[in-house]
């Protein structure tokens, strides 16, 4: 599991100071790319191998709102690595109170430069698989 911390920016909130729902997907992406980078393979290195990872499925459940200037933690865990896809789970919490804000999951598919589904390079797949608890 990898934890990323960020402070809610004003531009991420609506008129009531509550984080707009689509920003949680962006936070999942931040958590996911930080997770991959922490494994020693930045996402840009995967792309240089001719592979892109596209979100094929996303599920989010909101438990409580984040608000402007809150500090949030994005706990990211890799839960599945298959030949052509990977799945991450996320727990987004308020860093000060520990309150659960959002639970989420994303499944990404491996695409070649032409946008066709392709197998993950063996080395990338092995490195990712080594991070599954």
Buried (B, 14 or more C-beta within 10 A) or exposed (E): EBBBEBEBEEEBBEEEBBBEEEBBBEBBBBBBBBBBBBBEBBBEEBEEEEBBBEBBEBEBEBEEBBBBEBEBBBBBBBEBBBEBBBBBBBBBBBBEEEBBBBBBBBBBBBBEEEEEEBEBBEEBBEBBBEBEE
